[in-house]
Amino acid sequence: MNTFVRWCKFNAVGALGMAFQLGVLSVLNRIAPRHYLLATATAIELTLLHNFTWHLHFTWRDRRGARAILGKLVRFHLSNGLVSLAGNLALTCVLVQEAHRPVLAANGIAILACSLVNFWLGHCWAFATHAKPSMLRES
């Protein structure tokens, strides 16, 4: 599949994921408004599972293959999960405490800032295909 088409699919899933994450964060922030970093981390984890499912069946559908789904989920969490968690928590914290932005606006900015790195990691590692060794020609 063309990388640009895949990137467009990634962004479509990302838009759904962003709406999902901000919706979860909004609910959690109303329940416990002084614990926005814990609410952000919880929203990110739920969104990672949401996005993984969509990416597996839509963005990288052609790469489902025989490789174990659990392995892809682990790689997705180690790549997109760590970037999203670290990036979102750090940027949200700075934007809320230093720039005095509302939690949802700060989190939206953080999501967008992490998206390019997450696409590259998903494309090159979490959902990557492994080239089969080529047969050596005998002379």
Backbone hydrogen bonds in HBPLUS format (Angstrom, degrees):
<---DONOR---> <-ACCEPTOR-->    atom                        ^
c    i                          cat <-CA-CA->   ^        H-A-AA   ^      H-
h    n   atom  resd res      DA  || num        DHA   H-A  angle D-A-AA Bond
n    s   type  num  typ     dist DA aas  dist angle  dist       angle   num
A0006-ARG N   A0002-ASN O   3.01 MM   4  6.32 160.8  2.04 153.0 158.9     1
A0007-TRP N   A0003-THR O   2.81 MM   4  6.00 153.0  1.88 145.9 153.8     2
A0008-CYS N   A0004-PHE O   2.93 MM   4  6.22 149.8  2.02 145.6 153.6     3
A0009-LYS N   A0005-VAL O   2.96 MM   4  6.31 154.9  2.02 148.3 155.1     4
A0010-PHE N   A0006-ARG O   2.77 MM   4  6.06 156.7  1.83 150.0 157.3     5
A0011-ASN N   A0007-TRP O   2.92 MM   4  6.17 152.5  2.00 144.2 151.0     6
A0012-ALA N   A0008-CYS O   2.97 MM   4  6.26 145.0  2.09 143.0 152.7     7
A0013-VAL N   A0009-LYS O   2.97 MM   4  6.29 164.8  1.99 156.4 159.2     8
A0014-GLY N   A0010-PHE O   2.77 MM   4  5.96 151.2  1.85 142.1 151.9     9
A0015-ALA N   A0011-ASN O   2.80 MM   4  5.99 146.3  1.91 142.2 149.7    10
A0016-LEU N   A0012-ALA O   3.14 MM   4  6.48 160.0  2.18 147.2 151.8    11
A0017-GLY N   A0013-VAL O   2.76 MM   4  6.00 160.6  1.79 152.3 158.9    12
A0018-MET N   A0014-GLY O   2.70 MM   4  5.85 149.7  1.79 145.1 153.5    13
A0019-ALA N   A0015-ALA O   3.06 MM   4  6.26 162.3  2.09 146.2 150.2    14
A0020-PHE N   A0016-LEU O   2.89 MM   4  6.13 158.7  1.94 148.8 155.5    15
A0021-GLN N   A0017-GLY O   2.73 MM   4  5.91 167.8  1.75 152.5 156.0    16
A0022-LEU N   A0018-MET O   2.88 MM   4  5.99 168.1  1.89 151.4 155.1    17
A0023-GLY N   A0019-ALA O   2.92 MM   4  5.97 147.9  2.02 140.6 149.9    18
A0024-VAL N   A0020-PHE O   2.91 MM   4  6.18 164.0  1.93 155.9 159.5    19
A0025-LEU N   A0021-GLN O   2.82 MM   4  5.97 164.5  1.84 151.1 156.3    20
A0026-SER N   A0022-LEU O   2.85 MM   4  5.90 149.4  1.95 137.5 145.8    21
A0027-VAL N   A0023-GLY O   3.12 MM   4  6.40 160.4  2.16 147.8 151.8    22
A0028-LEU N   A0024-VAL O   2.90 MM   4  6.15 172.7  1.90 158.8 160.9    23
A0029-ASN N   A0025-LEU O   2.74 MM   4  5.74 153.3  1.81 147.0 154.8    24
A0030-ARG N   A0026-SER O   3.10 MM   4  6.27 140.0  2.27 139.0 148.2    25
A0030-ARG N   A0027-VAL O   3.18 MM   3  5.27 128.9  2.46  96.9 109.9    26
A0031-ILE N   A0027-VAL O   3.11 MM   4  6.43 150.5  2.20 147.0 155.2    27
A0032-ALA N   A0028-LEU O   2.90 MM   4  6.11 163.5  1.93 153.5 157.4    28
A0035-HIS N   A0032-ALA O   3.09 MM   3  5.63 165.0  2.11 122.2 126.2    29
A0039-ALA N   A0035-HIS O   2.98 MM   4  6.22 160.7  2.02 154.5 160.9    30
A0040-THR N   A0036-TYR O   2.82 MM   4  5.87 147.6  1.92 135.9 144.9    31
A0041-ALA N   A0037-LEU O   2.96 MM   4  6.16 161.4  1.99 145.0 149.4    32
A0042-THR N   A0038-LEU O   3.00 MM   4  6.19 159.8  2.04 148.2 153.5    33
A0043-ALA N   A0039-ALA O   2.94 MM   4  6.10 160.9  1.98 146.9 152.4    34
A0044-ILE N   A0040-THR O   2.88 MM   4  6.08 152.5  1.95 149.8 157.7    35
A0045-GLU N   A0041-ALA O   3.04 MM   4  6.29 162.7  2.07 148.6 152.3    36
A0046-LEU N   A0042-THR O   3.10 MM   4  6.36 167.6  2.12 153.9 156.7    37
A0047-THR N   A0043-ALA O   2.98 MM   4  6.07 151.8  2.06 141.5 149.9    38
A0048-LEU N   A0044-ILE O   2.78 MM   4  6.05 147.6  1.89 151.8 161.2    39
A0049-LEU N   A0045-GLU O   3.25 MM   4  6.57 159.1  2.30 149.9 153.2    40
A0050-HIS N   A0046-LEU O   3.06 MM   4  6.31 156.4  2.12 142.9 150.0    41
A0051-ASN N   A0047-THR O   2.72 MM   4  5.89 173.6  1.73 159.5 160.4    42
A0052-PHE N   A0048-LEU O   2.84 MM   4  5.89 158.5  1.89 146.4 152.9    43
A0053-THR N   A0049-LEU O   3.25 MM   4  6.36 163.4  2.28 143.4 146.8    44
A0054-TRP N   A0050-HIS O   3.25 MM   4  6.60 162.8  2.28 148.9 153.3    45
A0055-HIS N   A0051-ASN O   2.74 MM   4  5.94 167.4  1.76 160.7 164.6    46
A0056-LEU N   A0052-PHE O   2.86 MM   4  5.97 160.6  1.90 152.6 157.7    47
A0057-HIS N   A0053-THR O   3.16 MM   4  6.32 156.3  2.22 145.8 151.4    48
A0058-PHE N   A0054-TRP O   2.73 MM   4  5.54 125.4  2.03 147.8 161.0    49
A0060-TRP N   A0055-HIS O   2.77 MM   5  5.67 174.1  1.77 155.5 157.5    50
A0063-ARG N   A0060-TRP O   2.90 MM   3  5.31 159.3  1.94 114.9 121.7    51
A0064-ARG N   A0061-ARG O   3.33 MM   3  5.59 161.2  2.37 116.4 114.8    52
A0072-LYS N   A0068-ALA O   3.28 MM   4  6.67 154.9  2.34 144.3 150.7    53
A0073-LEU N   A0069-ILE O   2.84 MM   4  6.13 156.8  1.89 154.1 161.3    54
A0074-VAL N   A0070-LEU O   2.92 MM   4  6.18 156.2  1.98 149.3 155.2    55
A0075-ARG N   A0071-GLY O   2.96 MM   4  6.20 166.1  1.98 149.2 153.0    56
A0076-PHE N   A0072-LYS O   2.76 MM   4  5.92 154.1  1.83 147.9 156.0    57
A0077-HIS N   A0073-LEU O   2.93 MM   4  6.14 157.2  1.98 146.2 151.8    58
A0078-LEU N   A0074-VAL O   2.86 MM   4  6.10 155.9  1.92 150.5 157.9    59
A0079-SER N   A0075-ARG O   2.93 MM   4  6.04 136.5  2.12 141.5 152.1    60
A0080-ASN N   A0076-PHE O   2.87 MM   4  5.42 110.6  2.36 134.3 150.5    61
A0081-GLY N   A0076-PHE O   3.03 MM   5  6.40 153.9  2.10 144.5 149.3    62
A0082-LEU N   A0077-HIS O   3.12 MM   5  6.53 122.0  2.48 144.6 157.8    63
A0083-VAL N   A0079-SER O   3.05 MM   4  6.24 171.5  2.05 160.0 162.8    64
A0084-SER N   A0080-ASN O   2.82 MM   4  5.80 162.9  1.85 145.9 151.8    65
A0085-LEU N   A0081-GLY O   2.81 MM   4  5.84 164.0  1.83 147.8 153.2    66
A0086-ALA N   A0082-LEU O   2.88 MM   4  5.81 164.5  1.90 147.9 151.8    67
A0087-GLY N   A0083-VAL O   2.78 MM   4  5.51 151.8  1.86 140.8 150.1    68
A0088-ASN N   A0084-SER O   2.81 MM   4  5.47 154.6  1.88 134.6 143.4    69
A0089-LEU N   A0085-LEU O   2.97 MM   4  5.88 163.1  2.00 143.9 149.5    70
A0090-ALA N   A0086-ALA O   2.94 MM   4  5.92 164.8  1.97 147.4 152.5    71
A0091-LEU N   A0087-GLY O   2.91 MM   4  5.87 165.2  1.93 148.4 152.8    72
A0092-THR N   A0088-ASN O   2.82 MM   4  5.62 156.9  1.87 143.1 151.1    73
A0093-CYS N   A0089-LEU O   2.96 MM   4  5.90 159.2  2.00 140.6 146.9    74
A0094-VAL N   A0090-ALA O   3.02 MM   4  6.26 166.9  2.04 152.6 155.9    75
A0095-LEU N   A0091-LEU O   2.84 MM   4  5.95 168.3  1.85 153.9 157.8    76
A0096-VAL N   A0092-THR O   2.85 MM   4  5.91 151.6  1.94 149.3 156.6    77
A0097-GLN N   A0093-CYS O   2.86 MM   4  5.86 168.2  1.87 153.2 156.7    78
A0098-GLU N   A0094-VAL O   2.80 MM   4  5.26 149.3  1.89 135.2 145.7    79
A0099-ALA N   A0094-VAL O   3.27 MM   5  6.77 147.5  2.39 145.4 153.3    80
A0101-ARG N   A0095-LEU O   2.87 MM   6  5.58 171.3  1.88 146.1 147.4    81
A0106-ALA N   A0102-PRO O   2.92 MM   4  6.11 166.8  1.93 162.8 167.0    82
A0107-ASN N   A0103-VAL O   2.90 MM   4  6.07 157.1  1.96 150.6 157.0    83
A0108-GLY N   A0104-LEU O   2.95 MM   4  6.11 153.8  2.02 144.7 151.8    84
A0109-ILE N   A0105-ALA O   3.07 MM   4  6.33 159.3  2.12 150.7 155.2    85
A0110-ALA N   A0106-ALA O   3.05 MM   4  6.27 155.7  2.11 144.4 151.4    86
A0111-ILE N   A0107-ASN O   2.93 MM   4  6.16 155.5  1.99 150.5 156.4    87
A0112-LEU N   A0108-GLY O   3.19 MM   4  6.43 167.0  2.20 150.1 152.5    88
A0113-ALA N   A0109-ILE O   3.03 MM   4  6.22 153.0  2.10 146.7 154.5    89
A0114-CYS N   A0110-ALA O   3.16 MM   4  6.36 141.4  2.31 145.1 153.8    90
A0114-CYS N   A0111-ILE O   3.20 MM   3  5.37 131.3  2.46  99.6 111.8    91
A0115-SER N   A0112-LEU O   3.35 MM   3  5.26 147.3  2.46  97.6 106.6    92
A0118-ASN N   A0114-CYS O   3.07 MM   4  6.23 159.4  2.11 154.5 161.1    93
A0119-PHE N   A0115-SER O   2.94 MM   4  6.20 151.7  2.02 150.3 156.9    94
A0120-TRP N   A0116-LEU O   3.17 MM   4  6.41 172.3  2.18 152.5 153.7    95
A0121-LEU N   A0117-VAL O   3.01 MM   4  6.24 164.9  2.03 154.0 158.1    96
A0122-GLY N   A0118-ASN O   2.93 MM   4  6.03 157.6  1.98 146.1 152.4    97
A0123-HIS N   A0119-PHE O   2.82 MM   4  5.95 166.5  1.84 159.4 163.3    98
A0124-CYS N   A0120-TRP O   2.87 MM   4  5.89 161.2  1.91 150.8 155.9    99
A0125-TRP N   A0121-LEU O   2.90 MM   4  5.45 139.0  2.07 135.4 143.5   100
A0126-ALA N   A0121-LEU O   3.06 MM   5  6.39 156.1  2.12 145.5 150.9   101
A0127-PHE N   A0122-GLY O   2.92 MM   5  5.52 159.6  1.96 147.7 150.0   102
A0128-ALA N   A0125-TRP O   3.33 MM   3  4.81 163.8  2.36  95.8 100.5   103
